[in-house]
Amino acid sequence: AYDKIFYMFDTLRKFTIRLLRGYRSRRQELFFGFGADCESDMIEAVIGRKPTIVSEAILPGYQLCIQSLEDIPVSGANPREILQRSWGNDFVSYTIRQNKEEQVKGTLFSMSQRERMMLDIWEMVPEGWQDSVVVRVKLPNGKFVRARTQRLPRGHNHGYSTSGLNYKPWLMPKADFLRIASQDAFSYGELI
């Protein structure tokens, strides 16, 4: 029964990617990337093109956390098992959670709605690992803009906290991130 449920979720994920491939929206959205997602190489591996960088940005009111495989939920589509199949038992990843005393440094990108939805799929929003949310980020000139990002759902284990202003973007080898992101995009029917 478990294999059938896993197969259903995997099929739904593939179907969603195929729908996005045909979705043509000219509407541009802002996306706040942190961790590996603050690097243009990472975004390119997921969306299939060089992203448009708007600016560096700071996300106030959020705390940067590091999750290990054990911190990731097993309910629903079992994001833990999906990640373990690609990364093995040593997987670690950044996530963010609300904390009014903290802030996280990242990069603001401009992209189509479809491309931003592709990032949600890469971050397993449909499987329940992350939530896609609208946040207010601060630009270097002091102005605030609204952008989408992914954060840890309330009630999920956040692992442990780390500095959101001084961190290395790649917790796992960069080459592995880029290879797996490119393979994932390809295996679900190349998105662009």
Rosetta blueprint (number, residue, H / E / L):
1 A L
2 Y H
3 D H
4 K H
5 I H
6 F H
7 Y H
8 M H
9 F H
10 D H
11 T H
12 L H
13 R H
14 K H
15 F H
16 T H
17 I H
18 R H
19 L H
20 L H
21 R H
22 G H
23 Y L
24 R L
25 S L
26 R L
27 R L
28 Q E
29 E E
30 L E
31 F E
32 F E
33 G E
34 F L
35 G H
36 A H
37 D H
38 C H
39 E L
40 S H
41 D H
42 M H
43 I H
44 E H
45 A H
46 V H
47 I H
48 G L
49 R L
50 K L
51 P L
52 T E
53 I E
54 V E
55 S E
56 E E
57 A E
58 I E
59 L E
60 P E
61 G E
62 Y E
63 Q E
64 L E
65 C E
66 I E
67 Q E
68 S E
69 L H
70 E H
71 D H
72 I L
73 P L
74 V L
75 S L
76 G L
77 A L
78 N L
79 P H
80 R H
81 E H
82 I H
83 L H
84 Q H
85 R H
86 S H
87 W H
88 G L
89 N L
90 D L
91 F L
92 V E
93 S E
94 Y E
95 T E
96 I E
97 R E
98 Q E
99 N E
100 K E
101 E E
102 E E
103 Q E
104 V E
105 K E
106 G E
107 T E
108 L E
109 F E
110 S E
111 M E
112 S E
113 Q H
114 R H
115 E H
116 R H
117 M H
118 M H
119 L H
120 D H
121 I H
122 W H
123 E L
124 M L
125 V L
126 P L
127 E L
128 G L
129 W L
130 Q L
131 D E
132 S E
133 V E
134 V E
135 V E
136 R E
137 V E
138 K E
139 L L
140 P L
141 N L
142 G L
143 K L
144 F E
145 V E
146 R E
147 A E
148 R E
149 T E
150 Q E
151 R E
152 L L
153 P L
154 R L
155 G L
156 H L
157 N L
158 H L
159 G L
160 Y E
161 S E
162 T E
163 S L
164 G L
165 L L
166 N L
167 Y L
168 K L
169 P L
170 W L
171 L L
172 M L
173 P L
174 K H
175 A H
176 D H
177 F H
178 L H
179 R H
180 I H
181 A H
182 S H
183 Q H
184 D H
185 A H
186 F H
187 S H
188 Y L
189 G L
190 E L
191 L L
192 I L
